[in-house]
Amino acid sequence: MPATVITSSSSAAVVFGCTAETGIIINSFTRTTSREKVELTNDQGDVVAVAFHKPMASITIEGVANGLTTGIGLAAPGVLLSINNTTSANGITSGSVMVDSTTRSQTSQDFASFSVEASQYPLIVA
């Protein structure tokens, strides 16, 4: 059953929960955007210019395995990944999501968990 969210006018755009993904009962979704930074210093060691380059987003999806034959369950290193959660914001608004690694964990008294680490590069569109 979906959550009932009650907000004030100052918090009308808050987001609660994760968007559902196929092949996993999602517990968490994290997307971190970054760029590498190069600093230029003068003869006194003071920074006089800065360049930010190589934009990318790192994505982590964690949850309970729910049929590893579709959606997130098909993730494998080097494979393109199509996800329902947001891949457009914070300076990176396009590009393909590529799987870096996957982890499946099982214990004797819990459900099997599955996680995916992926990277999004804005200029690579497959």
Buried (B, 14 or more C-beta within 10 A) or exposed (E): EEEEEEEEEEEEEEEEEBEEBBBBBBEEBEBEBBEEEEEEEEEEEEEEEEEEEEBBBBBBBBBEBBEBEEBBBBBEEEEEBEBBBEBEEEEBEEBBBBBBEBEEEEEEEEEEBBBBBBBBBBEBEE
